[in-house]
Amino acid sequence: MESHSTEILLRWIVLIPLLGAAVNGLLNRKLPRQVAGLLACTTVGISFALSIVVFLRLLGMEAEHRFLTDTVATWIGYGNLSVDLGFAIDPLNAVMALVVTGIGFLIHVYSLGYMAHDQGFQRFFAYLNLFIFSMMTLVLGENLLMLFVGWEGVGLCSYLLISFWFNDEANAAAGKKAFIVNRIGDFGFLIGMFLIGATLLPHLQGGEGLFSFQTLQHHTDLLAPVATVICLLLFVGATGKSAQIPLYIWLPDAMAGPTPVSALIHAATMVTAGVYMIARMNFLFVMSDTAMLVVAIVGAATAIFASSIALVQNDIKKVLAYSTVSQLGYMMLACGVGAFGVGIFHVMTHAFFKALLFLGSGSVIHAMSDEQDMRVMGGLKNKLPITYWTFLIGTLAIAGVFPAAGFFSKDEILWKAWSSGHHILWGVGFLAAGMTAFYMMRLVAMTFYGQNRASAEVKSHIHESPATMTIPLIVLAGLALVGGWIGWPHFLGGGAWFEAWLEPVFSGGHAAHGAVVHSAGEAHVAHDVAMEWTLAGASLAWGILGLGVGWFIYTKKLATADSFKKFAGGFPHRVLLNKYYVDEGYEAAFIRPGFRLSKTVLWKVIDAGVIDGLLVNGAALVVAVVGSVLRIFQNGMVRFYAWSFTIGVTVFILYLSFSG
Amino acid sequence: MNEFFIPAVGSQAGPLLPYLIVAAGGLLVMLVDSFVKTLKKDHLSYLTLFVLLGAILVQITRVPQDGPVLGGMMLIGAYARFFNFLFLGVGVMTTIFATGGFDRDGLYRPEFYPLLLFSILGMMVLAAANDLLTVFLGIETMSLSVYVLAGGVHGNVRSSEAGFKYLVLGGFSSAFLLMGMALLYGFAGGTGFADLTAALRGDSPDITLLTLGSGLVLVGMGFKVAMVPFHMWTPDVYEGAPSYITGFMATAVKAAGFAILVRFVLLLQPQTAFAWYPVLTALTVITMTLGNLVALAQSNIKRMLAWSSIAHAGYLLLGVVTMISPAAGDSEMMLRSSEIGGSAGSAILFYLIAYTLMNLAAFGIINILGKGRGEDGEEIHRYAGLYHRNPVAAATLTVALLSLAGIPPMVGFMGKFYLFSAVVRAGLIPLAIIGVVNSLISVYYYLRVMVMMYMKDEEEDTYSGTEWVSVVTSGMLALLVIYLGIQPNAFQRAAEVIFRQITF
């Protein structure tokens, strides 16, 4: 009985936030603000608490059998096609569940303060709760179709929340962009899913859920011949959701939404869904070396590409946005070199420090009367002490300074890239790590050090944020500092507990993919440890160097930064500042021609002619109805329809007579 | 009265009872309207609802022996009953919406009620047709009533225009339909479906007559379901007709078209399949794609839904194409083929249910919000801030639009899922991909309306009253949309059983 009661919790973890969303959404302004906020926070809090209960249950089980499932109903069932409406949890999504509900809870609390004066307070929390519901469906879904349901749900919430402040034209455009780009990703995902269905369906026994991860893992042999195609298609989906090249362009613009949204959805949780999906499907990905290589290369390329753009941005949230894109690249790199567990580890540590950094930036923006341009900030260190210190911890974490969380996960990723033989990718990742440290210190220096460059009006309003905002910052800072310790590696005398925890999920994959590396590695254990020490030391030194250079240039030698702007006629700076002109390129290549087709050809020619004809008639029609009817008949509209009808029939009949 | 009927239909009165109820009900409503002077406005709607619910009740309680009746003119069975439920159900909803609309506009149309019943009678006859003459009778009974329903709003020029266009083009398409039937008569020597089947099985059937005749009949049916290039009337008529009629046309009339189209296509399989397959495939792809692309650019919500209904006709045609695809019709793979054909056919039936529910929910809301708000009452920008004025209406419309867009867990997603998986099973992967791309495009224009409702500031509005009966009815439809999206199995299995009945 006891065991049953734990399993049934899974559905409540997912459903309780939906309840909050429904109440807040339907009652809206009839609900007092305090009640709405409390309700939203409580529902997510309960989900978090339940996640912990389930996690503890898993912890108490034997490592090999850590798997709980809660089947609500059969969703689709006919013939041998059956898909359950159900949830399942294993070590992998237990981590995700804790991160999503835990960070989600903190950000809900933070939003109480941040959104306190907003018109759409209740609506905001309804969307936020709806997001948690969708994200938990994605994470806990027992099969690929459930994951897709959540996938669509989080996309919708993201869209709604980006354009939350809808009066701003830029926000609406950003929402639209996120939407369109993610459609392209979803297309890949859907086709990949169809391919899986079409391949598996003829071979399934009754009762086996078609898209269930269990079934898929069980039938990898059947999927092997099409593994590369399926994996690449799924990866297209992941590049959309997790903002990888070439579909990353939506994420920086998505920062137009409220800052808690950037922290929760566009940094800590939703954007990692692509990484989670790949980790979930690891058994499929390891069957295709091509797909794995593509994932790794795209990841590494995204990491360096995005961090180079972040070097010169002046909008505080833009820097963090490109930083997020680049960190997501690291996670993909980890998956691509077969270290799925490390990728998830970085998902977790990144959730801690990036949520912290975004919320910190929100606190700064809040204090600066909604200013986001770092060029008019500066000197906030003493005025916002809590924000400053927590932000600094986040910066150390993302820069990979020992012993903050980022050191363990990022270093592990780089080590896995190196030890799996991808030395070039390691180099790319290493280079990007230095840039990361540099641009983060640049951000800190421009924001917190030196003199404040704001107007007197803004200056007089600068204040530290309320407790609802600072407490989540402090908690997250604690996590960003020590959260990585659960992955303390063996070579530093730790137990690498995190890796061991995920081991059962990925063991199947490692056995296949890691075989060669492993057998070769046995002989070089000693050499490996020495190498691991060297690389870890190098990346730590490199990170500190990046921080130091950033600090030096932006506090002491501002002239150096200016001279870079003029370097080579200012060309490199301009290119970076304009993000390599990718948006402009896409605009010219796809968007403008597309709109032209829709607006001019399809609309004007095919449809607007009709509308105009109607409206012109309508305006002229003060005369009797009968007269108007005759007029329409004579103006050619109906005749035109009948004429095209006849053409259609003629072609149809001609075709049939000749083919018959 | 009884003495007149008994010799004509005799022992067949049982199976025909629902048809007789609707027919007699239509006459009754008409007479009551003319002769009872003390009639209050709502009385006719109650009477109509009474007739429709009575017919539904008879359908449920008295399941007759399946089989041909009236000398083989009609085929009574699960397939016909399935569609009868659909038509009668849509009739109930349309009556409710229309009455609500009359109340608000102060515009009363007593002729609406009998005409609605007569058009439903035509559809019911169509779904049970087992003879080309019955097909024609059904189509015309349905269409003549709908012409007037679409065009008969007094003093409304756009409505008159819509009705007139529909009439002229409908007559035009009927001419092709009749010509095709005449050719088929020449081919088979009889008009019964049984005659056609016999002629197909006979020695050396005249394939040219068959192909031409069936092609022309297909054109006539293609017109009713708004298949490109016979779709031109749809946007104008959908926009001009009153919204409750647009909802009726988009659901019941379209379903009736598909009811007979599916019957007809299966009837002539596999002889005509090879000739039809390429051209129907091309038209299906064009129908989906054109519908969705043009819908993108619409600013009037009814016109947008008109183009969207063309796109949905395309998805349904995808099922039809799958049924007759060479893979499904290959005689060497009889076992597999019946499975593919069956999954495509039942997917069509399921999709019709899904499409009917979500479209009716949407039009129920559009109907009460649309007219009476001036010239641009149906422009999408007038939906700004609806969420703040009427959250229930906004939520209902949201569910309907999400479902139309095929977003899980709404029933529209399941409908597309069944359809596309049937297409995939038949090995027509490129068609499935085109379908998926299309449905991804469509999300964009449905979502635009939602953004208006939730994200935009409220606009000053002339109409703030709420017609609660319509909102609640639509809301219940929306709940069904969600429920069937989560629990589609029972319906799906029923659809499979029903479909099997007409294939054997």
Interface residues (C-beta under 8 A of the other chain):
Chain A: G25 L26 N28 R29 A73 T74 W75 I76 G77 Y78 G79 L81 L85 R123 L145 F148 V149 E152 L156 Y159 L160 S163 F164 F166 N167 A172 G175 F179 I180 R183 D186 F187 L190 I191 F194 G197 A198 L201 L597 S598 K599 L602 W603 I606 D607 V610 I611 L614 N617 G618 L621 V625 S628 V629 I632 F633 M637 V638 F640 Y641 A642 S644 F645 I647 G648 V649 F652 I653 Y655 L656 S657 S659 G660
Chain B: G155 V157 R158 S160 E161 F164 K165 V168 L169 F172 S173 F176 I207 T208 T211 L212 G215 L216 L218 V219 F223 P229 F230 M232 W233 P235 D236 A275 W276 P278 V279 L290 L293 V294 L296 A297 Q298 R303 W307 E339 S343 Y387 H388 P391 V392 A395 I407 P408 P409 M414 F417 F420 S421 V424 R425 I429 A432 I433 V436 V437 L440 I441 V443 Y444 L447 V451 Y454 M455 K456 D457 I486 Q487 P488 N489 Q492 R493 E496
